[in-house]
Amino acid sequence: MSRLPRNYTNTPFFHVITQGIEKSYIFENAEDIKYYVKIMYKIKEEHDINIIAYCIMNNHTHMLAETKSIEQLSKYMQRINTTYGKYYNKKYSRVGYVFRDRYKAEGIYSEKHLYNCIKYIYNNPVKAGICNKPEEYPYSNYKMMKTKLEEKYKSIINYENNKEKYVFIDVDEKNNVICNEILEKYLKENSTDLKTIKQSKEMLKQLILFFKDENKISLRKIAEEIEISRETVRKIYNQQKNNY
């Protein structure tokens, strides 16, 4: 079931995030991304969804959506991910879940929060080192929406001259992003993947220590990020610390 944002009835704006299961790629090439975007736009009118901003990365997606009903947003995202999941499994001759969760949604509760969310979404590939400017990334609607957005969100679209940090992003959302970045960095530096690590007790110990001791991440957030129980994380961490 999707994770509903706190006080969701108080806002029509939502930052919606989907991730590949085990942080795996869910888009192998441009054709896959274009198919996902096609679904997004094809059914949005049926659910009365307004897509303000989006950015599609290889293993996750970001979308800022406006809706009058959280129930319609839920149905909309379920249709997108179900349709794409069937397409992906058929194309690559696989079975099972494609997405980590149905989706996650964080409510936007202030104007500045809204501006920062737009800025954050478009800046995703820049932070990942894929490009130098958001307009260089082909899999977002930055170019298409820039003219419409820059009048209303001028100070945000012109982000190069705006040094403001993302201080209005929800704390849980910000922590999720930080944990995701830490994990991706660790996997890249060790040339491995999360599935392989979870099959090795020793590798799992090292990852948990990397999160906890080197990056000061709580055991609760570690458990959420690597998708194992908090009790298992606690036992592994305590056993390892007791060995010293």
Rosetta silent file (secondary structure, phi, psi, omega in degrees, C-alpha in Angstrom):
SEQUENCE: MSRLPRNYTNTPFFHVITQGIEKSYIFENAEDIKYYVKIMYKIKEEHDINIIAYCIMNNHTHMLAETKSIEQLSKYMQRINTTYGKYYNKKYSRVGYVFRDRYKAEGIYSEKHLYNCIKYIYNNPVKAGICNKPEEYPYSNYKMMKTKLEEKYKSIINYENNKEKYVFIDVDEKNNVICNEILEKYLKENSTDLKTIKQSKEMLKQLILFFKDENKISLRKIAEEIEISRETVRKIYNQQKNNY
SCORE:     score description
SCORE:     0.000 S_00000001
   1 L     0.000  145.034 -178.624    0.000    0.000    0.000 S_00000001
   2 L   -68.282  156.476  177.286    1.226    3.521   -0.766 S_00000001
   3 E   -91.320  113.308 -179.321    2.520    5.766    1.997 S_00000001
   4 L   -81.096  142.179  179.374    0.098    8.642    2.469 S_00000001
   5 L   -72.138  153.085  176.960    1.518   12.022    3.476 S_00000001
   6 L   -66.306  142.762  178.601    0.698   13.478    6.855 S_00000001
   7 L    52.574   38.409 -172.666   -2.222   15.947    6.810 S_00000001
   8 H   -63.328  -22.220 -178.098   -2.717   15.143    3.158 S_00000001
   9 H   -73.317   -9.870 -176.317   -6.201   16.680    3.069 S_00000001
  10 H   -92.247    4.167 -177.563   -4.721   20.141    3.636 S_00000001
  11 L  -147.992  146.242  174.992   -2.890   20.407    0.310 S_00000001
  12 L   -95.244   -4.461 -173.976   -3.501   19.720   -3.384 S_00000001
  13 E  -107.387  135.815 -177.854    0.244   19.393   -4.148 S_00000001
  14 E  -140.471  134.331  170.617    2.303   16.216   -3.743 S_00000001
  15 E   -89.437  112.484 -174.315    5.868   15.198   -4.425 S_00000001
  16 E  -106.235  130.616 -176.663    5.455   11.627   -5.686 S_00000001
  17 E  -126.853  133.032  170.522    8.406    9.211   -5.734 S_00000001
  18 E  -123.364  147.195 -179.712    8.684    5.689   -7.140 S_00000001
  19 E  -133.318  150.074  174.841   11.748    3.440   -6.841 S_00000001
  20 E   -71.059  146.964  179.003   12.870    0.192   -8.413 S_00000001
  21 H   -62.845  138.079 -175.867   12.812   -2.849   -6.154 S_00000001
  22 H    58.826   22.748 -178.354   16.196   -3.401   -4.478 S_00000001
  23 H    63.268   20.977 -178.690   17.143   -0.018   -5.999 S_00000001
  24 L   -76.680  161.688  174.893   17.490   -1.776   -9.366 S_00000001
  25 L   -62.156  137.494  171.811   17.076   -0.052  -12.728 S_00000001
  26 L  -116.003   -4.874  175.479   13.465    0.133  -13.890 S_00000001
  27 L  -130.558  110.818 -175.868   14.343    2.010  -17.069 S_00000001
  28 L   -87.011  -24.084 -177.254   16.978    0.361  -19.231 S_00000001
  29 L  -158.052 -179.789 -177.618   16.884    2.826  -22.109 S_00000001
  30 H   -62.111  -34.395 -179.593   15.125    5.876  -23.566 S_00000001
  31 H   -60.639  -40.681  179.290   12.308    3.745  -24.954 S_00000001
  32 H   -65.223  -44.112 -179.948   11.350    2.590  -21.457 S_00000001
  33 H   -63.444  -43.735 -179.484   11.341    6.129  -20.073 S_00000001
  34 H   -63.718  -34.869  178.244    9.254    7.435  -22.956 S_00000001
  35 H   -66.806  -42.460  178.941    6.729    4.657  -22.419 S_00000001
  36 H   -61.938  -45.862  179.922    6.404    5.545  -18.712 S_00000001
  37 H   -63.898  -37.619  178.186    5.938    9.242  -19.514 S_00000001
  38 H   -59.159  -43.678  178.008    3.373    8.344  -22.182 S_00000001
  39 H   -63.265  -44.456 -179.891    1.298    6.521  -19.564 S_00000001
  40 H   -51.471  -47.996 -175.326    1.603    9.460  -17.153 S_00000001
  41 H   -81.806  -29.470 -176.907    0.083   11.870  -19.641 S_00000001
  42 H   -64.673  -37.868 -173.711   -2.367    9.483  -21.265 S_00000001
  43 H  -107.970    2.621 -174.653   -4.412    8.840  -18.116 S_00000001
  44 L   -64.406  -36.296 -179.287   -3.906   12.044  -16.115 S_00000001
  45 H   -66.238  -35.333 -179.665   -7.143   13.643  -17.321 S_00000001
  46 H   -61.945  -28.797 -178.054   -9.160   10.601  -16.248 S_00000001
  47 H  -109.792   10.035  177.840   -7.989   11.134  -12.675 S_00000001
  48 L    55.953   49.096  179.880   -7.964   14.945  -12.754 S_00000001
  49 E  -107.326  133.675  173.761   -4.199   15.111  -12.214 S_00000001
  50 E  -108.711  118.159  178.893   -2.071   18.104  -13.175 S_00000001
  51 E   -88.158  113.362 -179.726    1.604   17.265  -13.717 S_00000001
  52 E   -87.523  -48.925 -178.890    3.669   20.296  -12.732 S_00000001
  53 E  -147.652  147.153  173.299    7.182   18.829  -12.865 S_00000001
  54 E  -149.659  157.226  174.016    8.749   15.435  -13.372 S_00000001
  55 E  -149.383  126.720 -178.054   12.167   13.843  -13.740 S_00000001
  56 E  -108.046  117.462  176.059   12.765   10.180  -14.628 S_00000001
  57 L  -101.800  175.677 -176.327   16.029    8.589  -13.472 S_00000001
  58 L   -63.845  -37.289 -175.544   17.219    5.032  -14.185 S_00000001
  59 L  -120.191    7.950  175.782   16.015    3.534  -10.898 S_00000001
  60 E  -162.169  166.320  179.811   13.464    6.046   -9.610 S_00000001
  61 E  -131.634  153.042  173.622   11.069    8.803  -10.625 S_00000001
  62 E  -127.527  137.736  175.255   10.036   12.173   -9.233 S_00000001
  63 E  -146.625  134.217  171.036    6.796   13.990  -10.004 S_00000001
  64 E  -100.949  114.362 -174.641    5.144   17.070   -8.550 S_00000001
  65 E  -118.781  148.635  174.258    1.414   16.567   -9.023 S_00000001
  66 E  -113.841  131.314 -177.653   -1.645   18.637   -8.275 S_00000001
  67 E  -148.444  153.954  176.219   -4.869   16.814   -7.426 S_00000001
  68 L   -93.548   -7.931 -174.383   -8.207   17.459   -5.759 S_00000001
  69 L  -146.703  122.416  177.161   -8.366   13.942   -4.357 S_00000001
  70 H   -65.427  -28.349  177.496   -5.724   11.736   -2.730 S_00000001
  71 H   -66.022  -40.212  178.218   -7.850    8.756   -3.737 S_00000001
  72 H   -68.573  -36.370  175.876   -7.549    9.753   -7.400 S_00000001
  73 H   -61.904  -42.172  179.123   -3.809   10.231   -6.998 S_00000001
  74 H   -62.358  -45.085  179.029   -3.569    6.724   -5.561 S_00000001
  75 H   -64.847  -39.494  179.066   -5.580    5.241   -8.438 S_00000001
  76 H   -60.881  -49.883 -179.168   -3.525    7.214  -10.938 S_00000001
  77 H   -67.598  -36.071  178.088   -0.186    5.982   -9.600 S_00000001
  78 H   -62.576  -42.772  179.105   -1.447    2.425   -9.287 S_00000001
  79 H   -65.430  -42.462  179.335   -2.481    2.413  -12.959 S_00000001
  80 H   -59.359  -53.288 -173.555    0.836    3.898  -14.082 S_00000001
  81 H   -71.183  -33.340  176.470    2.985    1.435  -12.169 S_00000001
  82 H   -67.079  -46.040  179.982    0.815   -1.602  -12.942 S_00000001
  83 H   -63.016  -45.952 -179.396    0.793   -0.819  -16.658 S_00000001
  84 H   -67.938  -39.057  179.358    4.515   -0.127  -16.762 S_00000001
  85 H   -58.579  -42.520  178.336    5.328   -3.186  -14.627 S_00000001
  86 H   -64.536  -42.656  178.054    3.531   -5.478  -17.086 S_00000001
  87 H   -60.708  -46.600 -176.239    5.330   -3.821  -19.999 S_00000001
  88 H   -65.821  -45.342 -179.821    8.740   -4.130  -18.318 S_00000001
  89 H   -64.124  -40.127  179.222    8.318   -7.775  -17.308 S_00000001
  90 H   -67.953  -44.121 -176.947    7.120   -8.768  -20.760 S_00000001
  91 H   -64.607  -39.304 -174.911    9.866   -6.864  -22.566 S_00000001
  92 L  -106.862   16.164  174.090   12.683   -8.252  -20.423 S_00000001
  93 L    51.047   53.402  179.870   11.214  -11.751  -19.860 S_00000001
  94 L  -130.133  168.461  176.003   11.043  -11.434  -16.088 S_00000001
  95 L  -132.004  163.551  177.046    8.463  -11.939  -13.349 S_00000001
  96 L   102.571 -177.185 -177.734    7.823  -10.298   -9.997 S_00000001
  97 L   -71.235  144.515  175.366    7.610   -6.767   -8.687 S_00000001
  98 L   -99.926  -38.103 -175.751    9.269   -3.946  -10.590 S_00000001
  99 E  -101.246  146.549  179.737    8.759   -1.173   -8.036 S_00000001
 100 L   -62.211  -48.362  173.881    9.988   -1.066   -4.440 S_00000001
 101 L  -134.253  171.794  174.975    6.614    0.272   -3.235 S_00000001
 102 L   -59.104  -49.754  172.647    3.540    1.396   -5.105 S_00000001
 103 L  -179.747  166.944  172.550    4.727    4.952   -4.543 S_00000001
 104 E  -122.865  141.474  179.943    5.555    7.470   -1.832 S_00000001
 105 E  -130.813  131.901  176.208    3.883   10.868   -1.604 S_00000001
 106 E  -117.554  124.675  179.882    4.944   13.886    0.419 S_00000001
 107 E   -69.958  149.731  177.919    2.516   16.762    0.797 S_00000001
 108 L  -106.565  118.359 -169.724    3.581   20.318   -0.045 S_00000001
 109 L  -115.045    8.587  175.195    2.406   22.704    2.680 S_00000001
 110 L  -154.748  162.251 -179.354    3.839   26.102    1.774 S_00000001
 111 H   -64.263  -42.322  179.781    4.653   28.183   -1.278 S_00000001
 112 H   -66.553  -36.693  175.593    8.378   28.054   -0.603 S_00000001
 113 H   -60.630  -41.718  178.305    8.167   24.293   -0.135 S_00000001
 114 H   -61.564  -46.763  179.457    6.497   24.106   -3.549 S_00000001
 115 H   -60.319  -45.935 -178.703    9.224   26.180   -5.159 S_00000001
 116 H   -65.416  -32.729  178.339   11.978   24.123   -3.563 S_00000001
 117 H   -66.029  -43.585  176.981   10.340   20.881   -4.665 S_00000001
 118 H   -59.411  -47.248  179.875   10.312   22.025   -8.304 S_00000001
 119 H   -61.180  -44.223 -179.227   13.927   23.055   -7.994 S_00000001
 120 H   -62.973  -45.200 -178.621   14.857   19.778   -6.334 S_00000001
 121 H   -60.460  -49.630 -177.404   13.145   17.612   -8.963 S_00000001
 122 H   -69.843  -24.063 -178.358   14.795   19.338  -11.911 S_00000001
 123 L   -87.726   -1.268 -177.223   18.176   19.391  -10.194 S_00000001
 124 H   -55.017  -52.003  179.958   18.160   15.599   -9.577 S_00000001
 125 H   -68.231  -24.189  176.578   20.339   14.613  -12.570 S_00000001
 126 H   -68.926  -45.877  178.492   22.688   17.520  -11.843 S_00000001
 127 H   -63.707  -30.486 -179.446   23.273   16.264   -8.288 S_00000001
 128 L   -80.789   -4.184  178.728   23.816   12.764   -9.680 S_00000001
 129 L    78.935   16.849 -178.056   26.573   14.091  -11.961 S_00000001
 130 L   -81.504  -33.525 -179.890   24.726   13.161  -15.157 S_00000001
 131 L  -148.701  172.187 -178.717   24.635   16.714  -16.510 S_00000001
 132 L   -95.253  -27.140  179.872   25.672   20.230  -15.558 S_00000001
 133 L  -136.559  149.757 -177.806   22.305   21.963  -15.964 S_00000001
 134 H   -61.339  -30.092 -179.791   18.720   20.652  -15.742 S_00000001
 135 H   -69.244  -15.172  178.687   17.956   21.712  -19.326 S_00000001
 136 H   -81.470  -15.537 -176.814   20.626   19.271  -20.536 S_00000001
 137 L   -87.725  124.866 -172.532   18.764   16.271  -19.130 S_00000001
 138 L   -81.182  -10.448 -171.569   16.344   14.804  -21.711 S_00000001
 139 L  -112.247   44.528  170.416   14.036   12.910  -19.356 S_00000001
 140 E  -140.260  171.410  178.149   12.278   15.703  -17.470 S_00000001
 141 L  -100.387   25.872 -178.544    9.741   18.309  -18.542 S_00000001
 142 H   -56.112  -51.157 -176.836   12.075   21.184  -17.668 S_00000001
 143 H   -65.138  -42.692 -177.320   12.244   22.547  -21.227 S_00000001
 144 H   -66.298  -36.595 -174.060    8.553   22.077  -21.904 S_00000001
 145 H   -95.757   -9.464 -173.052    7.471   23.687  -18.648 S_00000001
 146 H   -57.805  -45.845 -178.683   10.101   26.403  -18.310 S_00000001
 147 H   -62.373  -41.442 -179.544    8.105   29.068  -20.140 S_00000001
 148 H   -71.170  -34.647 -173.865    4.976   28.297  -18.146 S_00000001
 149 H   -84.389  -31.661 -167.640    6.792   28.052  -14.854 S_00000001
 150 H   -68.977  -21.242  175.857    9.259   30.896  -15.001 S_00000001
 151 H   -72.332  -43.240 -177.248    6.590   33.589  -14.629 S_00000001
 152 H   -84.602  -33.905 -175.427    5.113   31.987  -11.517 S_00000001
 153 L  -121.579   39.005 -171.629    8.256   30.318  -10.194 S_00000001
 154 H   -55.170  -43.458 -176.045   10.896   32.623  -11.660 S_00000001
 155 H   -68.729  -20.778 -179.167   13.167   32.664   -8.621 S_00000001
 156 H   -91.322  -43.580  179.569   13.229   28.879   -8.532 S_00000001
 157 H   -61.112  -37.635  176.965   13.650   28.115  -12.236 S_00000001
 158 L   -83.578   56.846 -169.248   16.601   30.501  -12.283 S_00000001
 159 H   -68.068  -21.376 -177.892   18.170   28.265   -9.663 S_00000001
 160 H   -64.692  -26.445 -179.788   21.771   29.085  -10.614 S_00000001
 161 H  -100.090    6.674 -178.249   21.328   32.515   -9.062 S_00000001
 162 L  -115.087  109.589 -174.036   19.420   31.210   -6.084 S_00000001
 163 L   -91.227    2.819 -177.118   21.687   29.936   -3.307 S_00000001
 164 L   -63.474  136.130  178.779   18.858   29.017   -0.945 S_00000001
 165 L   -81.070  170.937 -177.005   19.116   25.518    0.450 S_00000001
 166 L   -83.701   55.968 -172.536   16.250   23.022    0.482 S_00000001
 167 L   -74.762  -14.139 -177.299   15.287   23.955    4.029 S_00000001
 168 L   -98.235   -0.330  177.004   11.558   23.609    3.441 S_00000001
 169 L   -70.177  137.713 -179.439   11.651   20.002    2.237 S_00000001
 170 L   -51.957  138.799 -175.366    9.924   17.639    4.652 S_00000001
 171 H   -58.477  -44.985  179.990   12.409   16.121    7.129 S_00000001
 172 H   -62.815  -41.420  179.251   11.443   12.520    6.326 S_00000001
 173 H   -64.100  -43.266 -179.870   11.720   13.175    2.604 S_00000001
 174 H   -62.331  -42.975  178.691   15.118   14.845    3.035 S_00000001
 175 H   -64.351  -37.193  177.461   16.375   11.904    5.119 S_00000001
 176 H   -61.676  -42.167  179.571   15.135    9.453    2.506 S_00000001
 177 H   -64.655  -44.262  179.940   17.118   11.285   -0.161 S_00000001
 178 H   -60.554  -47.453 -179.950   20.255   11.353    2.016 S_00000001
 179 H   -61.655  -41.054  179.621   20.014    7.604    2.760 S_00000001
 180 H   -61.969  -42.972 -179.918   19.444    6.840   -0.898 S_00000001
 181 H   -65.620  -39.809  178.993   22.530    8.823   -1.897 S_00000001
 182 H   -63.147  -45.284 -179.253   24.646    7.102    0.775 S_00000001
 183 H   -64.486  -46.009 -179.932   23.555    3.660   -0.391 S_00000001
 184 H   -60.055  -40.293  178.494   24.118    4.422   -4.080 S_00000001
 185 H   -63.442  -44.802 -179.459   27.605    5.724   -3.287 S_00000001
 186 H   -62.599  -45.946 -179.210   28.454    2.613   -1.256 S_00000001
 187 H   -63.045  -40.153 -179.558   27.203    0.218   -3.949 S_00000001
 188 H   -67.038  -45.519 -177.601   29.121    2.068   -6.649 S_00000001
 189 H   -66.544  -28.366 -178.767   32.383    2.207   -4.682 S_00000001
 190 L  -103.273    6.798  176.439   32.175   -1.505   -3.869 S_00000001
 191 L    49.163   51.525 -178.582   30.956   -2.583   -7.331 S_00000001
 192 L  -142.654 -173.790  175.899   28.036   -4.547   -5.912 S_00000001
 193 L  -136.236  166.649 -174.531   24.269   -4.402   -5.445 S_00000001
 194 H   -64.403  -37.395 -179.673   21.923   -4.585   -2.490 S_00000001
 195 H   -60.747  -43.591  178.629   20.690   -8.082   -3.318 S_00000001
 196 H   -63.960  -42.134 -179.661   24.251   -9.466   -3.217 S_00000001
 197 H   -62.313  -42.632 -177.274   24.979   -7.694    0.066 S_00000001
 198 H   -69.037  -15.319  177.517   21.846   -9.082    1.738 S_00000001
 199 L   -88.869   -7.062 -179.266   22.949  -12.610    0.804 S_00000001
 200 L  -122.254  118.543 -178.255   26.236  -12.176    2.697 S_00000001
 201 H   -61.958  -39.779 -178.931   26.196  -11.679    6.464 S_00000001
 202 H   -67.082  -44.045  179.217   29.651  -10.123    6.451 S_00000001
 203 H   -65.308  -36.563  178.541   28.836   -7.670    3.666 S_00000001
 204 H   -65.069  -39.853  176.523   25.593   -6.738    5.418 S_00000001
 205 H   -58.538  -47.357 -177.373   27.534   -6.006    8.616 S_00000001
 206 H   -63.414  -37.794  179.559   29.899   -3.703    6.751 S_00000001
 207 H   -67.379  -43.510  179.980   27.031   -1.828    5.095 S_00000001
 208 H   -63.224  -41.672  177.254   25.221   -1.305    8.401 S_00000001
 209 H   -64.668  -37.166  178.375   28.424   -0.022   10.026 S_00000001
 210 H   -62.378  -44.170  177.403   28.969    2.288    7.064 S_00000001
 211 H   -64.404  -51.521 -170.382   25.511    3.759    7.543 S_00000001
 212 H   -75.876  -52.687 -171.869   25.620    3.975   11.330 S_00000001
 213 H   -82.848  -38.981 -176.202   29.207    4.810   12.265 S_00000001
 214 H   -89.245  -26.408 -175.880   30.425    6.766    9.257 S_00000001
 215 H  -120.469    0.676  174.156   27.203    8.566    8.300 S_00000001
 216 L    58.279   38.685  177.490   25.302    8.715   11.623 S_00000001
 217 L   -90.492  138.142 -178.208   22.112    7.201   10.187 S_00000001
 218 L   -67.993  156.305  178.735   19.636    5.770   12.704 S_00000001
 219 H   -63.110  -33.401  177.957   18.982    2.024   12.827 S_00000001
 220 H   -62.700  -46.350 -179.987   15.364    2.691   11.920 S_00000001
 221 H   -68.366  -34.537  177.180   16.320    4.521    8.724 S_00000001
 222 H   -62.085  -46.005 -179.785   18.899    1.857    7.867 S_00000001
 223 H   -60.173  -42.328  178.958   16.246   -0.846    8.161 S_00000001
 224 H   -64.618  -42.018 -174.216   13.896    1.111    5.898 S_00000001
 225 H   -68.420  -41.644 -176.496   16.589    1.811    3.321 S_00000001
 226 H   -99.598    4.270  171.317   17.870   -1.765    2.917 S_00000001
 227 L    59.528   50.471  168.848   14.427   -3.296    3.492 S_00000001
 228 L  -132.929  166.910 -174.550   15.104   -5.628    6.404 S_00000001
 229 L   -67.031  150.779  178.807   13.609   -5.600    9.896 S_00000001
 230 H   -63.878  -34.910  179.532   14.809   -3.079   12.447 S_00000001
 231 H   -64.421  -39.931  178.073   15.431   -5.900   14.921 S_00000001
 232 H   -64.068  -43.043  178.101   17.749   -7.646   12.453 S_00000001
 233 H   -61.947  -44.264 -179.068   19.685   -4.427   11.901 S_00000001
 234 H   -61.698  -44.481 -178.656   19.933   -3.856   15.653 S_00000001
 235 H   -64.325  -45.034 -179.555   21.221   -7.393   16.331 S_00000001
 236 H   -62.687  -43.498 -178.127   23.809   -7.246   13.562 S_00000001
 237 H   -65.909  -46.172 -178.933   25.034   -3.832   14.681 S_00000001
 238 H   -65.437  -39.284  177.660   25.232   -4.758   18.363 S_00000001
 239 H   -62.657  -40.955 -179.087   27.018   -8.061   17.656 S_00000001
 240 H   -67.851  -42.094 -179.727   29.569   -6.286   15.534 S_00000001
 241 H   -66.309  -35.458 -179.104   30.161   -3.568   18.147 S_00000001
 242 H   -69.638  -18.047 -179.959   30.525   -6.172   20.899 S_00000001
 243 L   -78.381  -14.522 -178.410   33.325   -7.836   18.935 S_00000001
 244 L   -87.137    0.000    0.000   35.496   -4.754   19.298 S_00000001
